[in-house]
Amino acid sequence: MRLFTELGIEDPPPRLEVWEAGLMKRSFFVDGPGRPMAYATIDVLGQMGYVVNLVVEREQRRRGMGRAVMEGLASWFQEQGCREWMLYVRPDNVPALALYQSLGMTAGRLETTWRVTRRQVETLPRASGRLEVSSLAEADISALTRTFGLIPGKLNRFAEHPETHWLRRLVDPEHPEDVRGGWMWVRPREGVVRSLFAATPAHARVLLEAGFRELDDVDELRVVTGDAVLEARLGGAGARVIMRTQEMRGPLPPETKTPGREGPGGDATGGV
């Protein structure tokens, strides 16, 4: 809980039952005198290793610890059969960007997290045809992954936890097999549309209105998107930017060390 606040995000630390149920077995810690000094939470999505969180306490930064943790995680990912790895970082976190670039990662999708009200969603154009929002079926996953360039296995992982990960897609009743309209991943406990992909702002409006209906006790949604056209409309309507994150990904580097039982030591930069 102490280190989680270093992420600088609005989410509270995970509840104990959430930690015990899923996060604990996917986290590594660097033990220091009397307390953990750093931690990383990871996931494996097919052949992709995903560094969900990496945090180093302020007093230990710029001493090589971040690099040591990343190198250890790279080795662990290789042991799990991964060939690539990825993470998200704030684009103004210059030391973290330099570290990840030195490990062979390159910049990908730039995403923005917004606070969006119902009224702001209503400023988006209306869709010209009839569109519906439905839960993802297993048969949709491969097509969505290909169409939107998602990490193979990502949607499959979310689909394993339908109580905490709501996956919804747009359906054109005249062409129900066409997934190009868009989809969203909703985290109901946090009131967050964690990912939103839509063909046009009109398609995004249909998805977001459905999100408000399903989360009927919220006055606004936190929405994460990397769509520049949609973002321009949301900004013009007065939606508030919470933060921006830069995707970094690349091949796993060779000849790295395993996260030690004694704990990796040495620069880090807290990052997401």
C-alpha positions in Angstrom: 0.0 0.0 0.0 2.9 2.4 0.8 4.6 1.8 -2.6 1.3 1.7 -4.6 0.8 5.4 -3.9 4.0 6.1 -5.7 2.2 5.3 -9.0 0.5 8.7 -8.8 -2.9 7.4 -10.0 -6.4 7.9 -8.7 -7.0 4.3 -8.0 -6.8 3.2 -4.3 -4.5 0.3 -3.4 -6.2 -3.1 -4.1 -8.2 -4.5 -1.3 -6.7 -7.4 0.6 -9.0 -10.0 -0.9 -8.2 -8.8 -4.4 -4.5 -8.9 -3.6 -4.7 -12.5 -2.2 -6.9 -13.7 -5.0 -4.8 -12.7 -8.0 -2.1 -10.1 -7.6 0.0 -11.6 -4.9 1.1 -14.6 -7.0 2.1 -12.2 -9.8 4.3 -9.8 -7.8 8.0 -9.6 -7.0 9.5 -7.6 -4.2 12.9 -6.2 -3.4 13.5 -6.6 0.3 15.5 -4.0 2.1 16.3 -3.3 5.8 13.0 -3.4 7.6 10.8 -2.9 4.5 10.3 -3.7 0.8 12.0 -1.1 -1.3 10.4 -1.9 -4.7 7.9 -4.2 -6.3 6.7 -5.2 -9.7 3.4 -6.8 -10.7 3.5 -8.8 -13.9 1.3 -10.9 -16.2 1.9 -13.3 -19.0 -0.3 -13.0 -22.1 0.7 -15.7 -24.5 4.3 -14.9 -25.6 4.1 -11.4 -24.2 5.4 -10.5 -20.7 3.4 -7.6 -19.3 4.9 -5.4 -16.5 1.7 -4.1 -15.0 3.3 -2.0 -12.2 6.9 -1.2 -11.4 7.5 1.0 -8.3 10.7 1.9 -6.5 10.6 4.0 -3.3 11.9 7.5 -3.8 15.0 7.1 -1.6 16.2 4.2 -3.8 15.8 5.8 -7.2 18.7 6.5 -9.6 20.8 3.7 -8.0 20.3 1.0 -10.5 17.5 -0.8 -8.8 15.0 -0.3 -11.6 17.3 -1.8 -14.1 18.1 -4.7 -11.9 14.4 -5.4 -11.4 13.7 -5.2 -15.1 16.5 -7.5 -16.0 15.3 -10.0 -13.5 11.8 -9.9 -14.8 13.1 -10.3 -18.3 14.7 -13.5 -17.3 11.6 -14.7 -15.5 9.5 -14.0 -18.6 11.9 -15.9 -20.8 11.5 -18.9 -18.5 7.7 -18.7 -19.1 8.2 -18.9 -22.8 7.8 -15.2 -23.6 9.5 -13.6 -26.5 8.4 -9.9 -26.0 7.6 -7.6 -23.1 5.6 -4.4 -22.6 4.5 -1.9 -20.1 3.0 1.6 -19.8 4.8 4.7 -18.5 4.0 8.4 -18.2 5.5 10.1 -21.3 7.0 12.8 -19.0 8.9 10.3 -16.9 12.2 10.8 -18.8 14.4 8.6 -16.6 12.0 5.7 -16.9 11.7 6.1 -20.7 15.5 6.1 -21.0 15.7 2.9 -19.0 13.1 1.1 -21.0 14.6 2.3 -24.3 18.0 1.0 -23.2 16.4 -2.4 -22.7 15.3 -2.4 -26.3 11.7 -1.2 -25.9 10.2 1.3 -28.3 7.2 3.6 -28.0 3.8 2.4 -29.2 0.2 3.6 -28.5 -0.2 6.8 -26.5 -3.3 6.7 -24.3 -5.2 9.3 -22.3 -7.4 8.7 -19.3 -10.4 11.1 -19.2 -13.1 11.9 -16.8 -16.3 12.0 -18.9 -19.8 13.0 -17.9 -23.1 11.9 -19.4 -23.6 15.4 -20.8 -20.2 15.4 -22.5 -21.0 12.0 -24.1 -24.2 13.5 -25.5 -22.1 16.0 -27.5 -20.7 13.2 -29.6 -22.5 12.6 -32.9 -25.2 10.0 -33.1 -24.8 6.9 -35.1 -26.7 6.9 -38.4 -27.7 3.2 -38.2 -29.0 0.9 -35.5 -26.2 -0.4 -33.3 -26.4 -2.6 -30.2 -24.0 -3.4 -27.4 -23.5 -7.0 -26.4 -21.2 -9.1 -24.3 -18.2 -10.6 -26.1 -18.7 -14.2 -27.2 -15.7 -16.5 -27.4 -16.0 -16.5 -31.1 -15.4 -12.7 -31.2 -12.1 -12.7 -29.5 -9.8 -13.7 -32.4 -11.5 -11.3 -34.8 -11.2 -8.4 -32.3 -7.6 -9.2 -31.6 -6.7 -9.1 -35.3 -8.8 -6.0 -36.1 -7.6 -3.8 -33.3 -4.0 -5.1 -33.1 -4.4 -6.4 -29.5 -2.0 -8.6 -27.7 -2.9 -12.2 -28.4 -4.3 -13.7 -25.3 -5.3 -10.4 -23.7 -9.1 -10.7 -24.2 -9.0 -14.4 -23.2 -7.4 -13.5 -19.9 -10.1 -10.8 -19.2 -12.8 -13.2 -20.2 -11.7 -15.6 -17.4 -13.0 -13.0 -14.8 -16.4 -11.9 -16.0 -17.4 -10.5 -12.5 -14.6 -7.9 -12.6 -13.9 -7.5 -16.4 -16.9 -6.7 -18.5 -16.2 -7.0 -22.2 -18.6 -5.4 -24.6 -18.7 -4.9 -28.3 -20.8 -3.1 -30.8 -23.1 -5.2 -33.0 -24.7 -4.1 -36.3 -27.8 -6.3 -36.5 -27.5 -6.4 -40.3 -23.9 -7.5 -40.1 -23.4 -9.2 -36.7 -20.2 -10.8 -37.7 -18.5 -7.5 -38.3 -16.4 -6.4 -35.2 -15.0 -3.2 -36.7 -17.5 -1.0 -34.9 -15.6 -1.2 -31.6 -15.4 -2.7 -28.2 -14.7 -1.7 -24.6 -13.4 -3.2 -21.4 -15.3 -2.1 -18.3 -14.0 -2.4 -14.7 -17.3 -2.2 -12.8 -15.8 -1.9 -9.3 -13.8 1.2 -10.3 -16.3 2.7 -12.7 -13.6 2.7 -15.4 -13.8 2.0 -19.2 -10.3 0.8 -19.2 -10.0 0.4 -22.9 -12.2 2.0 -25.6 -11.8 1.3 -29.3 -14.4 2.7 -31.7 -14.6 3.2 -35.5 -15.9 6.8 -35.1 -16.9 9.1 -32.3 -20.5 8.1 -33.0 -19.6 4.5 -32.4 -17.9 5.6 -29.2 -21.1 7.4 -28.0 -23.1 4.2 -28.3 -20.5 2.3 -26.2 -20.2 5.0 -23.6 -23.9 5.4 -23.2 -24.1 1.7 -22.6 -21.4 2.0 -20.0 -23.4 4.6 -18.1 -26.5 2.5 -18.2 -24.7 -0.5 -16.8 -23.0 1.6 -14.1 -26.1 3.5 -13.3 -24.8 4.8 -9.9 -21.9 6.9 -11.4 -22.1 10.5 -12.6 -19.0 10.2 -14.7 -16.8 7.5 -16.2 -13.0 7.3 -16.4 -12.3 6.4 -20.0 -9.0 5.3 -21.5 -8.5 5.7 -25.2 -5.8 6.4 -27.7 -8.1 7.7 -30.5 -7.0 11.2 -31.4 -10.3 12.2 -33.1 -12.4 11.0 -30.2 -10.0 12.7 -27.7 -10.3 16.1 -29.6 -14.1 15.9 -29.3 -14.0 14.9 -25.6 -11.6 17.7 -24.8 -13.7 20.2 -26.7 -16.7 19.1 -24.7 -14.9 19.8 -21.4 -13.8 16.3 -20.4 -10.9 16.4 -18.0 -7.6 14.7 -18.6 -6.4 12.6 -15.6 -3.2 11.3 -17.1 -1.4 10.1 -20.2 0.5 6.9 -20.6 2.9 5.7 -23.3 3.0 2.0 -24.3 6.5 0.6 -24.5 7.2 -2.8 -26.0 10.0 -4.8 -27.6 11.8 -8.2 -27.7 13.1 -9.6 -24.5 16.9 -8.8 -24.1 19.3 -11.7 -24.0 21.4 -12.9 -21.0 19.5 -11.4 -18.1 19.3 -12.4 -14.5 16.5 -14.2 -12.7 14.7 -12.2 -9.9 16.7 -13.4 -7.0 15.3 -14.9 -3.8 17.7 -12.4 -2.3 16.1 -9.6 -4.3 17.5 -7.6 -7.2 19.4 -4.6 -6.2 20.6 -1.4 -7.4 18.1 2.6 -10.5 14.8 2.9 -10.8 12.2 5.1 -11.6 8.7 4.4 -10.4 6.6 3.8 -13.4 3.4 2.3 -14.7 
